[in-house]
Amino acid sequence: MHPFNELSVPVGKIGIHWFGQNSFALKDPEGTVLLVDPFFPHDRPAERFIYRQPPLDEAELKTDLVLLTHDHGDHTCIESLTRVRVSYPDARFIGPVESIKRMTDAGFPQEVLITATAGSSIQLGTIAVHTVWSKPPEGAPEDGIRPPDVQHLGLVIVLGGVRVYITGDMINTFADHDELVAPVAALKPEIGLLTMHPTEGEFPYFDGAVKLAVGLGLKAAVPAHYACFVKRTYDPCAWAKLLPEDGPEAIIIPYDGSVLYPSGS
């Protein structure tokens, strides 16, 4: 079984495991495990993937809930989702309409699927999932950003008493738009798992990710969306150096590694 199964999570903390790209697992003190954007394809050509072996055998990680930010192949991976479904038939899946349609077309039963859009609040047991826009449906014409091809959601997840913000694939200028930042701020996240890239331009540059983390008043921030594709990776330490000395704290999770949050006693 995967080591994350054995991670003991004290009351008041959560476990976070990062598999590369935007694939995370979260665990609360009760042992509930959430997977976010699981992307573990078996066909991994060397010219495209940094690592030739997937970081997870889906059958080896007990999974209760799967959350999807949008219907792109590295975020809604039917291959991985199907293996989760086969291994853990009681798992539920939450995602935007296009992701849910893709799973429906693949034969997933409707009773395990939950459609979300920005502004949704879903309570499953002790877990609450709130959704916000990461890319507004109309794009950002004033910034030269066209409407996205599918809905892009951010997530604020409440588990174990901790509020976790997962940005998904944000527009580059997200932090400059109060109408996008305000709904996130209203949910009062304390740690953010942030998509960024220093040069590419689809997502916030490093300074934009810093601006967002500071503007939200996050206590901690985790850089994400790297260490998967050869041509789409970056050095997270270079971003961490840009954070102000008074916070947020930069938490750089090793590839296929786990941390407890908060980390102090």
C-alpha positions as CSV (number, residue, x, y, z in Angstrom):
1,M,0.0,0.0,0.0
2,H,1.0,3.6,-0.5
3,P,2.9,5.3,2.5
4,F,0.2,8.0,2.7
5,N,-2.2,5.3,4.0
6,E,0.0,5.0,7.0
7,L,0.5,8.7,7.7
8,S,-1.0,9.5,11.1
9,V,-2.7,12.9,11.1
10,P,-3.1,14.5,14.5
11,V,-6.2,16.5,15.4
12,G,-5.9,20.0,14.1
13,K,-3.6,19.0,11.2
14,I,-4.0,17.6,7.7
15,G,-1.8,15.5,5.5
16,I,-0.8,16.7,2.1
17,H,0.9,14.4,-0.5
18,W,2.0,15.8,-3.9
19,F,2.4,13.5,-6.9
20,G,3.7,16.2,-9.3
21,Q,1.7,18.5,-11.6
22,N,-1.6,19.4,-9.9
23,S,-2.1,15.9,-8.4
24,F,-2.5,16.0,-4.6
25,A,-3.9,13.8,-1.9
26,L,-5.3,15.3,1.3
27,K,-6.0,13.4,4.5
28,D,-7.8,14.4,7.7
29,P,-7.4,13.1,11.2
30,E,-10.3,10.7,10.7
31,G,-8.4,9.1,7.8
32,T,-10.6,10.4,5.0
33,V,-8.5,10.7,1.8
34,L,-9.2,13.1,-1.1
35,L,-7.5,13.0,-4.4
36,V,-7.2,16.2,-6.5
37,D,-6.8,16.0,-10.3
38,P,-5.2,12.5,-10.3
39,F,-3.0,12.1,-13.4
40,F,-1.0,8.9,-13.4
41,P,-1.0,7.6,-17.1
42,H,1.0,4.5,-17.8
43,D,2.2,5.5,-21.3
44,R,4.9,8.0,-20.4
45,P,7.3,8.7,-23.3
46,A,10.7,10.1,-22.3
47,E,10.4,13.1,-24.5
48,R,7.3,14.2,-22.7
49,F,7.5,13.0,-19.1
50,I,10.2,13.7,-16.6
51,Y,9.5,10.4,-14.7
52,R,9.0,7.2,-16.7
53,Q,7.0,5.5,-13.9
54,P,3.7,7.0,-12.6
55,P,4.0,8.1,-9.0
56,L,0.9,6.2,-7.9
57,D,-0.7,2.8,-8.4
58,E,-4.3,4.0,-7.8
59,A,-5.3,0.7,-6.1
60,E,-2.7,1.3,-3.4
61,L,-4.2,4.5,-2.0
62,K,-7.5,4.3,-0.2
63,T,-9.6,7.0,-1.8
64,D,-12.9,8.4,-0.5
65,L,-13.4,11.5,-2.7
66,V,-12.0,12.8,-6.0
67,L,-12.0,16.5,-6.9
68,L,-11.4,17.7,-10.4
69,T,-10.7,21.3,-11.4
70,H,-11.3,21.2,-15.1
71,D,-11.6,18.9,-18.1
72,H,-8.1,18.9,-19.5
73,G,-6.2,15.6,-19.9
74,D,-3.7,16.3,-17.1
75,H,-6.5,17.2,-14.7
76,T,-9.4,14.9,-15.7
77,C,-7.5,11.7,-16.7
78,I,-10.1,9.0,-17.4
79,E,-7.4,6.3,-17.3
80,S,-6.6,7.2,-13.6
81,L,-10.1,7.9,-12.6
82,T,-11.3,4.5,-13.9
83,R,-8.6,2.7,-11.9
84,V,-9.8,4.6,-8.8
85,R,-13.4,3.7,-9.5
86,V,-12.6,0.0,-9.9
87,S,-10.5,-0.1,-6.8
88,Y,-12.8,2.0,-4.6
89,P,-16.3,1.8,-5.9
90,D,-17.7,3.9,-3.0
91,A,-15.5,6.9,-3.9
92,R,-17.4,10.0,-5.0
93,F,-16.3,12.3,-7.8
94,I,-16.9,16.1,-7.9
95,G,-16.0,18.2,-10.9
96,P,-17.3,20.7,-13.5
97,V,-19.9,19.8,-16.1
98,E,-17.4,18.8,-18.8
99,S,-15.4,16.5,-16.5
100,I,-18.7,14.8,-15.3
101,K,-19.8,14.3,-18.9
102,R,-16.5,12.7,-19.7
103,M,-16.9,10.3,-16.8
104,T,-20.5,9.6,-17.7
105,D,-19.5,8.8,-21.3
106,A,-16.9,6.4,-19.8
107,G,-19.6,4.5,-17.9
108,F,-19.3,6.0,-14.4
109,P,-22.6,5.6,-12.6
110,Q,-24.5,8.8,-11.9
111,E,-24.8,8.1,-8.2
112,V,-21.1,8.6,-7.6
113,L,-20.9,11.8,-9.7
114,I,-21.5,15.4,-8.4
115,T,-21.5,18.4,-10.8
116,A,-20.1,21.6,-9.4
117,T,-19.7,25.1,-10.8
118,A,-18.4,28.3,-9.3
119,G,-20.3,29.2,-6.2
120,S,-21.2,25.6,-5.3
121,S,-20.8,24.4,-1.7
122,I,-20.9,20.6,-1.2
123,Q,-20.9,18.9,2.1
124,L,-19.9,15.2,2.3
125,G,-19.7,14.0,5.9
126,T,-17.1,16.2,7.6
127,I,-15.7,17.5,4.3
128,A,-16.8,20.7,2.7
129,V,-15.9,21.7,-0.9
130,H,-16.5,25.2,-2.1
131,T,-15.8,26.2,-5.7
132,V,-14.7,29.5,-7.3
133,W,-13.6,30.5,-10.8
134,S,-10.0,30.1,-11.7
135,K,-10.6,31.2,-15.3
136,P,-13.7,33.2,-15.7
137,P,-16.0,31.9,-18.5
138,E,-15.7,35.2,-20.4
139,G,-11.9,35.3,-20.1
140,A,-10.3,38.6,-19.4
141,P,-10.7,40.7,-22.6
142,E,-9.0,43.7,-21.0
143,D,-5.9,41.5,-20.5
144,G,-6.1,39.9,-23.9
145,I,-7.2,36.6,-22.4
146,R,-9.8,34.7,-24.4
147,P,-12.6,32.7,-22.9
148,P,-11.4,29.2,-21.9
149,D,-12.6,26.1,-23.7
150,V,-14.1,24.5,-20.5
151,Q,-15.0,25.6,-17.0
152,H,-11.9,26.1,-14.8
153,L,-12.6,25.9,-11.1
154,G,-10.6,26.6,-8.0
155,L,-11.4,24.7,-4.8
156,V,-11.5,25.7,-1.1
157,I,-11.7,22.5,0.8
158,V,-12.4,22.4,4.6
159,L,-11.1,19.2,6.3
160,G,-9.8,18.6,9.7
161,G,-10.5,22.2,10.6
162,V,-8.1,23.4,7.9
163,R,-9.1,25.5,4.9
164,V,-7.1,24.6,1.8
165,Y,-7.2,26.6,-1.5
166,I,-6.4,24.8,-4.7
167,T,-6.2,27.2,-7.5
168,G,-6.5,24.9,-10.5
169,D,-5.2,26.5,-13.7
170,M,-5.7,30.2,-13.1
171,I,-5.6,33.0,-15.6
172,N,-2.2,34.9,-15.7
173,T,-3.7,38.1,-14.2
174,F,-5.9,36.4,-11.5
175,A,-4.4,38.4,-8.7
176,D,-5.3,41.7,-10.4
177,H,-9.0,41.0,-10.5
178,D,-10.9,41.7,-7.3
179,E,-14.0,40.0,-8.6
180,L,-12.0,36.7,-8.8
181,V,-9.9,37.1,-5.6
182,A,-12.8,38.3,-3.3
183,P,-14.8,35.0,-3.5
184,V,-11.7,33.1,-2.5
185,A,-10.8,35.5,0.3
186,A,-14.4,35.2,1.7
187,L,-13.8,31.5,2.2
188,K,-10.7,32.4,4.4
189,P,-8.2,29.7,3.2
190,E,-5.0,29.4,5.3
191,I,-2.9,27.4,2.9
192,G,-2.8,27.6,-0.9
193,L,-1.7,25.1,-3.5
194,L,-0.8,27.4,-6.3
195,T,-0.4,26.9,-10.1
196,M,2.2,29.2,-11.6
197,H,5.0,29.3,-14.2
198,P,7.9,31.8,-14.5
199,T,7.7,32.3,-18.3
200,E,4.9,30.5,-20.0
201,G,2.1,33.1,-19.6
202,E,-1.0,30.9,-19.4
203,F,-0.8,30.9,-15.6
204,P,0.4,33.6,-13.1
205,Y,4.1,34.4,-13.3
206,F,6.0,34.1,-10.0
207,D,5.2,37.7,-9.0
208,G,1.5,37.1,-9.7
209,A,1.5,34.0,-7.5
210,V,3.2,36.0,-4.7
211,K,0.7,38.8,-5.1
212,L,-2.2,36.3,-4.8
213,A,-0.7,34.5,-1.7
214,V,-0.1,37.8,0.1
215,G,-3.4,39.3,-0.9
216,L,-5.3,36.4,0.4
217,G,-3.4,36.5,3.7
218,L,-2.4,32.9,3.4
219,K,-0.3,31.5,6.2
220,A,1.4,29.1,3.8
221,A,1.7,28.4,0.1
222,V,2.7,25.4,-1.9
223,P,3.9,25.8,-5.5
224,A,2.3,23.4,-7.9
225,H,1.9,22.4,-11.6
226,Y,5.5,21.3,-12.3
227,A,7.8,18.2,-12.1
228,C,5.6,16.3,-14.6
229,F,6.2,17.4,-18.2
230,V,9.7,17.9,-19.5
231,K,8.8,21.2,-21.2
232,R,6.5,22.6,-18.4
233,T,8.5,22.5,-15.2
234,Y,10.3,25.1,-13.1
235,D,12.4,25.6,-9.9
236,P,10.0,26.2,-7.0
237,C,12.9,27.6,-4.8
238,A,13.2,30.5,-7.2
239,W,9.6,31.4,-6.5
240,A,9.9,30.9,-2.7
241,K,12.7,33.4,-2.6
242,L,10.3,36.1,-3.7
243,L,7.9,35.8,-0.8
244,P,8.2,38.5,1.9
245,E,10.0,37.6,5.1
246,D,6.8,38.0,7.1
247,G,5.0,35.4,5.1
248,P,3.3,33.4,3.8
249,E,5.5,30.5,4.5
250,A,6.7,28.6,1.4
251,I,6.2,24.9,1.7
252,I,8.0,23.0,-1.1
253,I,6.8,19.4,-1.0
254,P,9.3,16.9,-2.5
255,Y,8.1,15.0,-5.5
256,D,5.9,12.1,-4.4
257,G,6.3,13.3,-0.8
258,S,4.1,14.1,2.2
259,V,3.9,16.9,4.8
260,L,1.7,17.6,7.8
261,Y,0.1,21.0,7.9
262,P,0.5,23.0,10.1
263,S,4.0,21.7,10.6
264,G,4.6,23.1,14.1
265,S,3.6,21.5,17.4
